[in-house]
């Protein structure tokens, strides 16, 4: 008997040893991530569940370095994960804005298919068959939504001013094409947005019956509202969206719009909710005041209207909050998330209408929270230690509460997941990139906290290089995030992929300086009147803290860089310290004054810096990098997209001119086709090669 026990014991030990060896061998066989790995990962879009939650539709982009070779289609997967995803469409043109009919038998989407000059709305029966085109507008159609009875479709289109129908739009387009002169003419602000010059076309709301031969109706055509000089949709990163939703009875549409965009040079603009009959007519204004109201959504019983609310104060930053109104009276206004010190991102209501689930940024993650629709304390659904949840959706007619979302982390591109609230985790419904990820040496991000000299608790995320060995010394790249009202997220980025930056053997430090989101409203607001000095000091202190706490960081070999606001801060480092061996500034301002005058947004910069530039307040005088050029000494890589209108090209040219005048080693890379971001595959590959080459030159 004793010998038997000894034999079993030896067997168990051998299994443990073999398992450990297998893990060690597996770790050794994992390879360093390349640009091809990052760029060619399949990109999964937001989940769109059927009303009963039995199916989930989503988009998948299969990238290519040759844009014409990219494939983008809709896919579908059972909501319970009982089968693998399958491709739902297979055409050369991609689809967007997928939405379900109330009976769950059809989906509508926008696509530009063979024979289409612009995207149109298509219908597809889930049981099978080819998609059929619904609209045929010369101005195109996007963002479809079914009416509550499923008989009519709601969508948006950008039309010429003063037009009443599609024939008017065709004539207006022909007249524009035929005119012999070419000029842009403006008499009010704004004139540009991100990467495009604004013209006089407007986004309008349309409805169209799904009966054969039906024509689309522009609900805003001929109204006084669209004749206002300041009328527009809600503008984001190049978008112009009216956020329309059907009213519960299907007889009208509620949407969000701005009517004072033209005051943006000297005051904050606002947005309000409006209601327009499905027969057209002058819209009724539902909210008033100088605050922002957008993203309307009705409760399942149709008795309450919810929306996102953004207060307009003297502060440069204010938290978004969820607000409710009794419908249709628009009475009993209540801020549902009044006591919550984070900004809700997307939100969804439970089928019983009693609870709102939403996501919000917090210390590097985007977490899942819930709050009663009547208001009260917002509660964390469960703690998470990696990744972010986005694109939250709840099917309104499911037999039980079901939550779908996208989840991703710095080591996992986004995939569709089903959230298990009871188990406090999620289950993957898709795993498009699992095989490739299994080959790569991608260490999870590490969290780090320190207390700044100003007494603030400051949070950082740390990226380790491949084949990391704590007994070795690694150079430090202090990566400065943009915004400033964003945060460093545990997320898989294309433009600044953390692990690709670390690939040559660098430790990447990413610190959420004062002004970042995810740490409460006050923390975000405290960058006002101190746009560069305070954050810059915190970023340097963060580097000091990690070099002190971790022996594997080589304090003698440090670099810093970032994009957008991170580029601004890189230029500030040039003005204030020589601790870094080199700097990298993408789309960074060198001159506060010329940036104010040439950017597509200006008034918020005036608010942040304490007054108009001509008054030359302290911030304008003391926190402008160009005024400190005599102190510049550090080698600088400067990169910019020629079509960037948020931080226009002139600031990068000013920076390069100064560096060349002072005989400081410097390099300027201009991408003629790019905007604020480097979005084309080969341009992105070249960008990373320039960044890695610059770091290698000065750190190695």
N, C-alpha and C positions, 0 to 999 in steps of 0.2 A: 504493500500500500504506500509506503514511504517513497519508493522509487517512482510510483505513478505520479504522486504529488510533485516530485522533483522534475519529472518529465514535463508535466503541465506548466510548472513554473518556468522552465527553460524555454518552452514553446512561447509563452506569453512574452517573455523578455525578448526573444528573437523577433517577434512580431513588432514590438515597440521599437526596437533598434532599426528594423527594416523600414518601418513607417517614417522614423526620423530621418533616415538616409534618403528615402524617397522625397520627403519634403525639402531636404537640403539640395538634392539634385535638381528638383523642380525649380527652386529659387535660383540656382545657378544657371539654369537653362532659360530663364526669363530674360528678355532682351530690352534694350533701351528704346524708348518711344521715338518715332521719327515723324517728320512732317506728313509723310504719306499716311501714317497711322491716324494722325489727328484729322487730316482733311477728309479721308475716305471713310471715316466712321459713318454709318447710316444715321440720319437725323430724323428722329421721331417727333411728330407733331402732337398737339393737344388731343386728349381723348374726348370723343363726343358720344356719350351713351344713348342708346335708344330709351324711349320713355319708361319702359319696364325694366331697364337695366340688363336685359339678356344679351345685348350686343353692344360693342364699342367700336366706333369707326375712328380712324386716325390717319394722318398722312405720313408717308415715309419718303424722304429724299435720299436717293442713292447718288452721292456726289461723284464728280469727275473733275479733273483738272481742265478738261475741255468742256466748257459750259453746255454746248449743244449735245454732249453725250450724257448729261445728267438725266436721271429718271426720277420722276416724282409722281406717286400714285396714292390712291386711297386704299387702305387695308381695313380688315374687319376681324374681330376676335370675340369669342364668347365672353360675356361678363363674368362668368364663374371660372374662367381659365381652363375649361374642360377640353379645349382643343387649341392647336397652334393657330396663329394668325394666318389669314389668307389674303391675297391680293384681290381687291374689289374692282379696280379700274386698271387699264393697261393702255395708255395713250402717250403720245409724245409730249403733249402739254400737261402741266401739272394742274391739280385741283386745289381749291381753297374754300374756306368758309362752309364746310359741310354741316348740315343740320337735318334733323329727323322730322318727318311728318308726325302729327299727334297719334296716329294709329300704329306707328312704328314699321310701316310697310315700305316707305320710300325715304330716300335722302335727296336733298337738293344741295348743289354746290356751284361755285363759279369756276369756269374753265375757258381757256381759249383753244378750241379744237379746230380741226381742219375746216377751212372755209370761213373761220371767224377772224375778223380784223381786230377785234377787241374781246375781252372776256365776256361771256354770257352765262346765264343761269341754266343749269341742266338738272333734270330729274332722273333718278335711277331707282328701279324697283329692286328690293333686296332679294326677291325670289329668283331674279335673273333677268337677262335681256340687256339691250343696249340703252345707254342713257339718251334721253331726248332733250333737245334744246327747247327752253321755255321762252326766253326773251330774244329780241333781235334789235336792240337799241344801238344806234351809231355811237353812243357815248359809253357803251358797255354796262355791265351790271355786276355787283359784288355783294357779299354778306347777306345771303338770303335767309328768310325766316318764314315758316308756315304760320298762317292764321290759326286761331284756336280750333276752327272747324276743318282745317286742312284744305280749304277750297281756294285760298288766295295766297300769293307769295309777296312778301315785303323785301325790298332790297334797296341799295343805294347806287347812285350814279353821279358822275361829275359832269355838269352841264354848263352851257354858256349863259351869261346873265341875260335876263329878259326873255328867254325862250319859253314857250308854252307847251311844245310837243317835240317829237323827234324830227319832224320836218324842219322846224325852226333851227334845231341844232345842226342838222345837215347843211342847211344854208349858211349858218354862222361859220361852220368849219370851212366850207368852200370859199366864203368871203375872205377868211383869214389867209387861206392858202393862196388866193389870187392877188392879194395886195402886193404892191411893188416895193414898199418900204418894210424895214425890219427894225423895230426898236421896242424897248421895254419902257413904259411910262408909268410913273407912280406919283401920287399926291398925298399918300399917308403910309404909315408903317403897319405891318412889316413888309419887306420886299423879298425876303428869302427865308427858306426853312431848311435847315440841315444841308441838303445838297441840291436844292432846286430853287430856281427863281419862281416866285409866285406869279400866277396870272389871274385873270378875272373869272376863271371857271369856279363853280361852286358845287359842293356836294348837296344833293337833294334826296329826299325819301320818295320811293315809288312803291306802288302796289299793282299787282296784275292777277287777274283771275286765272286759274289753271284750266279753264275751259278752252277747247280748241278755237283758235282764231282771236283770242282775247288780246287786247293791247295794254301796254303799261300806262299808268297814270302818274304823273308827277304831282305829289300832294302839296308841294310848296310853290309851284309855278304861279307867277302873277301876284304873289303875296307881298305886302309891304315889308314883311320881315326880311326876305331875301334881297330886297332893294336897299336895305341898310348898308352903309359903307363898311361897317364892322362885322357883317355877318360871316360866320364860318362854323365848321364843325369843330370838334375837340382835336387840337393838333398835338401829335406826339412826335415820334422819331420819323418825321416825314409824312405822317398820316393826316387825314382830314375826315374824321368819323363823327357821325351824328348819334351814335349809340342807340338806334331806334329799337323799340320793343312794342309788340301788340298790347293794347289794353285787354283786360280780361274778357270783355264782351266781343272783342274782335271788330269793333266799330270805329276805332281810332288808333292812333299811334302816338306813343310818348317818346320824345327824343331830347337830346342835350345839344345846345348850341351856344355860341358866343355872338353877341351883337355889337360888341365894342372892341373888336380886335384892333381897330385902327387907332386906338389910344395907347398902344403898346410901347411907344417911344417915351412916354412920360407918366404912365400910370399902370397899375396892375389891371389886367383884363379879368373878366369873370365869365362863368358859364351858368346857364340855367336850364331847367326842364320845361318843355313845352308839349302841348297836346294838339294834334291835328286830326280832323275827321278823315276817314278813309275815302270820303267824297271830295276832299280838298277843302280849301277855304283858309281864312286867316288863322294861324296857330294861336292857341291860348297859352299865356305864360303861367306856369305852375309854381315856380319859385321866384323869389325876388332878393335883392340885396347885392352886396359886392362879393359874396363868397362864391365858391365853385360847387356846382352840383352836376354829376354825370354818372354814367353806368347805371341807368335805372333797371329795376327788376321787381316783378310783382310776386306777392305771396301766393301759394297754391290756391287759397280760397278767393283770391282777387280782391281782398278787402284792405290790403296794405301795399304801399309803394315804398320800396327801399332804393337807396342810391348811395353813391360815394359822395362825401361832403368834404371840401377843403376850405378852411377858414382863410379869409383874407385879412391879415393883420400887418403891423409895421415890421414884422419879422420876415426875414428872407426865406424861412422854411417853416411850414406848418404841417402837422400830421394829417393825413387823410383819415376820415372816420366814416362809419356807416350810419346813415340816418334813415328814419322811417316817417311816413305820413299816412294818415287814414285816407283811404281811397273810396270814392272819388272827390271827397270834400277837400283833400289836401290839408286836413286839420291834424291836431294832436302831434305836432312835430316832436320827434324824440331822437337824440343822438344815442344810438344803441351801444356804441363802443366808447362812451364818454370817459370812462375810467381806465381805458387801456392805453398804455404809453408806448404803443408801437403802431405802425401804419398798416392797416389791412391791405392786402393785395387783392387777389380774386376772392369772391365769396359766393356761397351757394346755400339755398334753404332746404331744410329737410321736407319730405312730402307732407308731414303733418303741420308744417308752418310754424313750429314752436322754437326751432333752433336754427341759427346761422353757423355754418362752418366756414372758416376763412384761413388764409395763410398770411404770415407776416414775418418780416426779417427779424432775426435775433442772433447776435454774436456769431456771425458767419453762416448761419443756417436760415432757411425759410421754413418755419414750423407751422404746424396745424393747430388751430384754436377753435373753440366754440363759444357762443354766447346766446343767451335766450333772446328771441326776437323782441321781447318786451324790454330788453336792456338788462344791465347788471354786470356781474364780474365775468370777464372773458377768461376762459380756462384753457390751459394747454392740454391738447388731446392725449399726448404722451411725450416723454422726453426723447430726443433724438440726438445722436452724437456724430452723425455724418449726413452730408447731402442737403438738398433743398426739395421741397414740394412746390410745384407750380401747376397752373391750369386745372384747378380743382373743379370737379363737376359731380352733381348728385342727380340721378334720374328721378323725375317727379312722380312716377307712377309705379315704382318698384314695390314689391310686397314687403320688403324690409329695407332699412336704411343702408344705402350702399354708396361708398365714396370712391371715385376714380380720380387719378391725378397723374402728372408726370413726376418722376423722381430721378434725380441725377446727383452725382458728386464729382469731385475732382478726379476720381478714378473710374467713373462710370458715366458715359453719355446718357442722355435722357431716355427713359423707357416708360411705357404705360404700366401703371400699377393699380391694384385694388387695395384700398386701405382697410385693414382689419382692426377696428377700434378696440375690440375685446382683447385681442392678442397684443395690441400696442405695437403693430408693425404693418408692413405692407407685403403683398404678394405680387410678383411680376407677372403681367399678362403678356409682355413682350421681352425678348432678350436678343435683339438683332445683332449686338456687338459682342456677345459673350465670348465667342471663340477667339476673336482677335485680342480682347482684353486679357484672356488667360495667358497669352504669350508675353505680356508686357510687364516690366518691373515698375510698378506704380505704387509708391508708398502712400498710405492715408495721410492726410494733413494733420499736423500737430498744432494744438492750441497753446498759446503763451500769453500770460498777463504780466504787467508790471505797473507800478505807480509812477506817474510822471512827476517832474519837479513842481508842476502846478497842482499836484495832489489828485490827479485824475487816474482812475483805473483804465488802462489802455490795453486793448486786445489785439493780438496778432495771430495769423496763421503761418505755419512754416512748412515748406515743401522740401523734402529730402531728395538728393540726386539718386540715380540708379546705382545699384551695387554699394549702397551706403555702408560705411564702416566707421563706427564711433571712434576708432583709434587713428583715423586719418584727419587731416585738416582740409577744409573746403572753403573756397572764396564765398563771400556773401553778396547776393544781389538784392538790394533793398527796393522792392517793386512797389510803386506808389499808385494807388488806385485812383480812378477818375471820379467825376461827379460834380462837386464833392459829396452830394447827398445820395450816396450809394454806400455799399459796404463790400469788403472782400468776402466772396461767397464760396462755399465748398461746392464748386460747380465745374463742369467740364466746358471750358471756353475754347473757341477757335482762335479768336484774335490774339489773346495772350494766354496760351495754354500753359498752365503752371509747370507741368512735368516736362513739356518740351523746352521751356526756358531753362529748367534745371538739368536737362539731358547731358550737356558736356561735363557736368560735375560741379554744379553750383548749388548752394543752399539758397532758397528763395524766401525772403521775409516779406510778409504782406500785413501792414498795420492799418487799423481803422482809427485814423486821426480824428480830432475834434471836427465835427461837421458831418461825419459818417452817419448813416442810418443804422437801425438795429440796436440802439443803445438809449432810446428815449428821445423825446422832442427837444429837451433842453440841450442835450449833447449835440444834436444836429444844429441847433440855433446858435451855438456859441462860436461858430466860425464867423458870424457877422461882425464886420469891422476889423477882423483879424484873419484875412483870407489865406495868408501864406506863412507868416512868421510863427504863429503858434503851432499849426500843423507841422511845419518843417522841423521845429524843435522836437516835437513828439516822435517824428520819424527817425531822427538821429538818436534820440534816447532809446527808442525801441531797438536800434542796432546795437547800442551800448549794452542794453539789457541781455540780449541773446548771446552776444559774444562773451559776456560775463558768465552766463548760466550754462553755456554749452562749449566744452573744450574743443569740439570738432569744427568750430567756426574760426577761420583765420582772420583775426581782426585787422591784420595788415593788408588784406586784399578785399576791399569793399567797392561796390559800384552801386549806382542808384539810377532809376529811370521809371518812366510811366507814360501814359497817354491821356490826352485831354487835360482834366484838372491834375492828373498825375504828371503830365508834361509841364504844366505850370509850376508844379512843385519841384520838378527836376531843374528848371531854370532858376528857381529860388535857391536851390542847393548850390548852384553855380555862383550865385551872388553872395552866399553867406558862409560857405565852408569849403575846405580843401581836403576833407577826410576821404573823399571818394577818388579812386584811381581813374574812373571815367563816369560819364553821365549819358543818358539816353532820353531824348524828349521827342515824343510823337504828338503832333497836334497840340503843342504847348504854347502858351502866350509868353512872349518876351516883354511885351509892353502893355501894361494895363490900359493905357489911354487909347492906343490904336485898336486894341482888342474891343474895347467898349464901342468905338466908333464904327467898326466894320463887321461885327458879329450880327447874326440874325436875331439875337435877343440882346437888349441893352438895359432896360429899366431895372431888372433884377440886379445887375452889376452896380448900378448907382445906389440901390438900397443897401447892397452888401458892403459897399465902400464908404458909406456915410454921406453921400451927397453927389451932386453933379461934378464931373471931372474938372470943369473950369473953376470951381471953387477951391480946388487943390487942397482938400482936406488931408489930414495926416496919413490916412491909408494910401491915397493916391501918391503921396510924396515918398513915403517910407517903405511901402511894400510893392514897389514896381521894380522887377528885376533889372530892366535896362538902366535905371538910375544908379545901379551898383556895378556897372560894367568894368570899372577900373579894378575891381577885385577878382575878375574872372581869371581862372587859371587852369581849370580841369578840362581835359579832352572831352568833346561833346559830339554825339551822333544825333542829327536832327532829321526826322522823317515827317512827311506830311502828304495828304491827298490833295491834289490840285482843286478838286471840287468840294472841299470842306468849307462850308459857310458858317459853321459854328465857331471854329477857330481858324479864320481864313489864312491863306498862304502867306500873306504879308508878314505875319508874326514870325514864321519860320525863316523867311528871308531876312528879316531884321536880325534874328539870332545868328544866322550864318554870317551875315555881314560883320557883325561885331566880333565874332570869333576869328574871322579872317583878318580883320583890321588889327586885332591884338596878337596875331600870329599864334593863336592857340590851336593845337591839332583838332580839326573838326571835319565833319563830313555831312553833306546834305543829300538826302534821297527824296525826290519828288515823284509821286505816282500820279500821272496825268489822268488816269481813268477812275481814281478812287476818291471817296469822300472822307468823312470823319473817321471811317474805319477802312481797313484793308480787307476787301471782301472777295476778290478774285483769287482763285487757287494758286496760279503761278506767281502772282504778285505777293501773296502771303508767304509762299515758300522763299522767295527772294528776300522779303522783309526779315524773316527769321534768320536767314543766312547772314544778313547784314548785322543784326543784333548779336548773334553768336560770334561773328567775326570781330566785332568791336570789343566785346567782353574778353575774348581770347587775347586780343592784342594788348590789352591793358591789365588784365588780371593774371595772366599766365607768364 
